[in-house]
């Protein structure tokens, strides 16, 4: 994890933010009671130039109008991400949504960064790296050491416990900065999806939470707040719904077509639950259900037997060519999963470690509107 430190250092960059002393009632942790915290984000640093990171950077510049520094360990990924920004802006100009001058202004506010170096005056950071608790913990430990005292440390995640992540935000000198950690769950693709879930850790200072909400709203997002609990709001409600549809199919309540059609036409859903499961990925659905069951201990989250069998057979949905429906692709081989052994994708992190496939499925629902 030492190799991640330079990335964290450089990515921790700028964010000139207005700073105002927060009220004493907001001083929940001794680590934040003696410092002024950022109350308005004017400059943001994003770690991770993948689809989520680039989407966040794009919307932060275009809609919120803030300066963005985006970094990635891979120079090729960073270059690819910045090229994607250019592509998005080109489409906006072609559609008449932006003038050439406006597009140039948006692009001028986004900078790429190499893996080393830390600029002075950094004030906020949002990391959008892969859903891996050890990776995120290593970055946050480095940021806690190198970011200014008032900076906000944010993580984009669909599954990882923010309280667990915040506990890693301790500087090399032993200063605890857990109160400055907050979570976002942006939905993919970020420029299109209107919602963001805001997740405070148990340690999060109210000033940090309020600043994060204000920033998300400036990005044009509708904000819902979730407790730091397995699945947050979105997956805690969505996955049992999908699982119940699979149980209904398993019990012979109706055919897959009739189940999907009933929900589409009777409940005005843009996509049936079994089709949605195929787009999300059945392995992802299974992983999240197992996390919900394990973390809550509630049997209502027990995955349908059929779901587990399909994953074992390699029927993962659209990405493998076959799920509840067939698609134009060659099915992937069964995953290397042994009976009684937890899926390695969700075992390292409390609340699981599911990738962003759920967001892709939800995006498909939005496309149908």
C-alpha positions in Angstrom: 0.0 0.0 0.0 3.0 2.3 0.3 2.9 2.9 -3.5 -0.5 4.6 -3.0 0.9 7.3 -0.8 2.3 9.5 -3.6 -1.1 9.2 -5.4 -2.9 10.2 -2.3 -0.5 13.1 -1.8 -0.9 14.6 -5.2 -4.6 13.9 -5.4 -5.2 15.6 -2.2 -4.9 18.8 -4.0 -6.6 22.1 -4.1 -9.7 23.3 -3.1 -9.7 26.9 -2.3 -12.7 27.0 0.0 -14.2 29.7 2.1 -13.6 28.9 5.7 -15.9 29.9 8.5 -15.7 28.8 12.1 -18.4 26.2 12.8 -20.7 26.4 15.8 -19.7 24.7 19.0 -22.7 22.4 18.7 -21.1 20.9 15.6 -17.9 20.1 17.4 -18.5 16.4 18.0 -14.9 15.3 18.0 -11.9 16.8 19.7 -10.0 16.4 16.4 -12.2 19.0 14.8 -13.2 21.2 17.7 -9.9 23.2 17.5 -10.0 24.0 13.8 -12.1 25.8 11.3 -13.6 23.4 8.7 -14.3 24.2 5.0 -17.9 25.4 4.5 -17.9 26.0 0.8 -16.1 24.0 -1.8 -14.4 26.1 -4.5 -11.8 23.6 -5.6 -11.8 19.8 -5.5 -9.3 17.1 -6.0 -10.5 13.7 -7.3 -8.5 10.5 -7.0 -9.3 8.0 -9.7 -9.8 8.8 -13.4 -12.2 5.9 -14.1 -15.8 6.3 -15.2 -17.0 7.5 -11.8 -14.1 9.8 -11.1 -14.2 11.5 -14.5 -18.0 11.9 -14.3 -17.7 13.6 -10.9 -14.9 15.9 -12.2 -16.9 16.8 -15.2 -20.1 17.7 -13.3 -18.1 19.5 -10.6 -16.6 21.8 -13.3 -19.6 22.1 -15.6 -22.4 22.5 -13.1 -20.8 23.5 -9.8 -18.2 25.7 -11.5 -15.3 24.6 -9.3 -11.7 24.0 -10.2 -10.9 20.2 -10.4 -7.6 18.4 -10.1 -8.0 14.7 -11.1 -5.3 12.1 -10.6 -4.7 8.4 -11.3 -1.9 6.0 -10.8 -2.1 5.2 -14.5 -1.1 7.9 -16.9 -2.9 6.1 -19.7 -6.1 6.0 -17.7 -5.7 9.7 -16.8 -5.2 10.5 -20.5 -8.2 8.4 -21.4 -10.3 10.1 -18.8 -9.4 13.6 -19.9 -10.1 12.6 -23.5 -13.5 11.5 -22.4 -14.2 14.9 -20.9 -13.3 16.4 -24.3 -15.7 14.0 -26.0 -18.5 14.9 -23.6 -18.0 18.6 -24.1 -17.9 18.2 -27.9 -21.3 16.5 -27.8 -22.7 19.3 -25.6 -21.5 21.9 -28.2 -22.9 19.8 -31.1 -26.3 19.6 -29.4 -26.2 23.4 -28.8 -26.2 23.0 -25.0 -22.9 24.8 -24.6 -21.1 27.4 -26.8 -17.5 26.8 -27.7 -16.5 29.4 -25.2 -18.5 27.8 -22.4 -17.0 24.4 -23.2 -13.5 25.9 -23.1 -14.2 27.3 -19.7 -15.4 24.0 -18.3 -12.4 22.2 -19.7 -10.0 24.9 -18.4 -11.2 24.2 -14.8 -10.2 20.5 -15.1 -6.5 19.6 -14.7 -4.8 16.2 -14.7 -2.1 15.4 -12.2 0.8 13.1 -12.1 1.2 10.6 -9.2 3.6 12.7 -7.1 3.6 16.1 -5.5 1.2 17.9 -3.2 0.2 21.5 -3.8 -0.1 23.8 -0.8 -3.5 25.1 0.2 -5.4 21.9 -0.5 -8.9 22.0 1.0 -11.0 19.1 -0.1 -10.6 15.6 -1.7 -13.0 13.1 -3.2 -11.6 9.7 -4.0 -13.4 7.5 -6.5 -11.1 4.5 -6.7 -12.2 0.9 -6.8 -14.5 -0.5 -4.1 -11.7 -1.9 -2.0 -11.5 -1.1 1.7 -7.7 -1.6 2.0 -7.1 0.7 -1.0 -9.4 3.4 0.3 -7.9 3.1 3.8 -4.4 3.6 2.5 -5.4 6.7 0.6 -7.2 8.2 3.6 -4.3 7.5 5.9 -2.1 9.4 3.5 -4.5 12.3 3.1 -4.9 12.6 6.8 -1.2 13.3 6.9 -0.8 15.6 4.0 -4.1 17.6 3.6 -4.6 20.9 5.4 -6.4 20.9 8.7 -9.6 22.2 7.3 -9.9 19.8 4.4 -12.9 17.5 3.8 -12.1 13.9 3.0 -14.9 12.3 0.9 -15.3 8.9 -0.6 -17.5 7.8 -3.4 -18.8 4.3 -2.6 -21.9 2.1 -3.1 -21.1 -0.4 -0.3 -18.2 0.4 2.1 -18.9 1.4 5.7 -17.9 5.0 6.1 -17.4 4.7 9.8 -14.8 1.9 9.2 -13.2 4.0 6.5 -13.1 7.1 8.7 -11.2 5.2 11.4 -8.3 5.0 9.0 -8.0 8.8 8.6 -5.2 9.2 11.2 -2.1 11.2 10.3 1.5 9.9 10.8 1.7 12.2 13.9 -1.4 10.5 15.3 -3.9 13.2 14.6 -7.4 11.7 14.2 -9.3 13.3 11.3 -12.2 10.9 11.2 -14.6 13.8 11.8 -13.7 15.2 8.4 -14.8 12.1 6.5 -18.1 11.8 4.6 -19.4 9.5 1.9 -21.1 10.0 -1.5 -22.9 7.4 -3.6 -23.0 8.9 -7.1 -24.9 6.9 -9.7 -23.5 6.0 -13.0 -23.2 7.9 -15.4 -22.7 10.8 -13.1 -23.5 13.5 -15.7 -27.0 11.9 -16.3 -28.2 10.5 -13.0 -29.9 13.0 -10.8 -29.5 11.4 -7.4 -26.6 11.2 -5.0 -26.8 9.4 -1.6 -25.0 11.3 1.2 -23.6 9.0 4.0 -22.2 10.4 7.2 -19.9 8.2 9.2 -20.6 8.0 12.9 -17.7 10.3 13.4 -18.6 12.9 10.7 -18.8 16.6 11.9 -22.1 18.3 11.1 -20.3 21.1 9.4 -18.6 18.6 7.0 -22.0 16.9 6.3 -23.6 20.3 5.6 -20.8 21.3 3.3 -20.9 18.0 1.4 -24.7 18.4 0.9 -24.3 22.0 -0.4 -21.6 20.9 -2.8 -23.7 18.0 -4.2 -26.6 20.4 -4.7 -24.4 22.8 -6.5 -23.6 19.9 -8.8 -27.3 19.8 -9.7 -28.0 16.6 -7.7 -31.0 15.7 -5.6 -29.5 14.6 -2.3 -30.9 11.8 0.0 -29.1 11.0 3.2 -28.6 7.5 4.4 -27.3 6.1 7.7 -24.0 4.2 7.5 -25.7 0.9 7.1 -25.4 -2.1 4.8 -26.7 -1.2 1.3 -27.5 2.4 2.3 -31.0 3.3 1.1 -30.7 2.3 -2.6 -29.4 -1.2 -2.4 -31.2 -2.1 0.8 -34.5 -1.5 -0.9 -33.6 -2.5 -4.5 -31.9 -5.8 -3.9 -34.6 -7.5 -1.8 -37.1 -6.3 -4.4 -35.1 -8.1 -7.1 -34.6 -11.1 -4.9 -38.4 -11.4 -4.2 -39.0 -11.4 -8.0 -36.5 -14.3 -8.3 -38.2 -16.2 -5.4 -41.5 -15.7 -7.2 -40.0 -17.2 -10.4 -38.5 -20.0 -8.4 -41.9 -20.8 -6.8 -43.7 -20.8 -10.1 -45.9 -17.7 -9.3 -45.4 -16.6 -12.9 -43.1 -16.8 -15.8 -40.1 -14.4 -16.1 -42.0 -12.5 -18.9 -45.2 -12.2 -16.8 -43.3 -11.1 -13.7 -41.5 -8.4 -15.6 -44.5 -7.3 -17.6 -46.6 -7.0 -14.4 -44.2 -4.7 -12.8 -43.6 -2.7 -16.0 -47.2 -2.1 -16.9 -49.0 -2.5 -13.6 -46.5 -0.5 -11.5 -45.2 1.8 -14.2 -41.6 0.5 -13.8 -39.4 1.2 -16.9 -37.8 -2.2 -16.6 -38.9 -5.5 -15.0 -36.9 -6.7 -11.9 -35.5 -9.8 -13.7 -34.4 -7.8 -16.7 -32.8 -5.2 -14.3 -31.0 -8.0 -12.5 -29.5 -9.1 -15.8 -28.3 -5.6 -16.5 -26.8 -5.2 -13.0 -25.2 -8.6 -13.0 -26.5 -11.6 -11.1 -23.2 -12.0 -9.3 -23.4 -8.5 -8.0 -27.0 -9.0 -6.9 -25.9 -12.2 -5.0 -23.0 -10.4 -3.4 -25.1 -7.6 -2.1 -27.8 -9.9 -0.8 -25.1 -12.0 1.0 -23.7 -8.8 2.6 -27.1 -7.7 3.7 -27.9 -11.0 5.3 -24.5 -11.3 6.9 -24.4 -7.8 8.3 -28.0 -7.6 9.5 -28.5 -11.2 10.5 -32.0 -10.9 9.1 -33.3 -14.0 7.2 -35.4 -11.8 4.9 -32.2 -11.0 3.0 -31.4 -14.7 2.3 -30.6 -14.9 -1.4 -32.9 -17.0 -3.6 -31.5 -20.5 -4.2 -32.0 -19.9 -8.0 -29.9 -16.8 -7.9 -26.9 -18.7 -6.4 -27.3 -21.6 -8.8 -27.3 -19.3 -11.8 -24.2 -17.5 -10.6 -22.5 -20.9 -10.1 -23.4 -21.8 -13.6 -21.8 -18.7 -15.0 -25.2 -17.1 -16.0 -24.4 -13.6 -14.8 -26.8 -11.6 -17.0 -26.1 -9.4 -20.0 -22.3 -9.2 -19.4 -22.0 -13.0 -19.8 -24.5 -13.4 -22.6 -27.1 -15.2 -20.4 -29.1 -14.6 -17.3 -32.8 -14.8 -17.0 -32.8 -13.8 -20.6 -30.3 -14.6 -23.5 -28.1 -11.9 -25.0 -25.8 -11.8 -28.0 -22.6 -12.9 -26.3 -20.7 -16.0 -25.3 -21.4 -16.9 -21.7 -18.6 -16.5 -19.3 -17.2 -19.5 -17.5 -18.5 -20.1 -14.0 -16.7 -18.0 -11.4 -14.1 -19.8 -9.2 -16.4 -20.0 -6.2 -16.5 -23.0 -3.9 -19.5 -24.0 -1.8 -19.4 -22.5 1.7 -16.7 -20.0 0.7 -17.5 -16.3 0.7 -17.1 -14.3 -2.5 -13.7 -12.6 -2.3 -15.3 -9.4 -3.7 -17.3 -8.8 -0.6 -15.2 -10.3 2.2 -12.6 -7.6 2.8 -14.9 -4.8 3.6 -17.8 -4.3 6.1 -21.0 -3.8 4.2 -19.4 -5.6 1.2 -17.3 -4.6 -1.7 -19.7 -4.7 -4.7 -18.6 -2.9 -7.8 -20.7 -0.2 -9.5 -22.7 -2.6 -11.7 -25.8 -1.7 -9.7 -25.5 1.8 -11.0 -25.2 0.6 -14.6 -28.5 -1.3 -14.2 -30.2 1.8 -12.7 -28.9 3.8 -15.6 -30.5 1.4 -18.0 -33.8 2.0 -16.2 -33.3 5.7 -16.7 -32.6 5.2 -20.4 -36.0 3.6 -20.7 -37.9 6.6 -19.4 
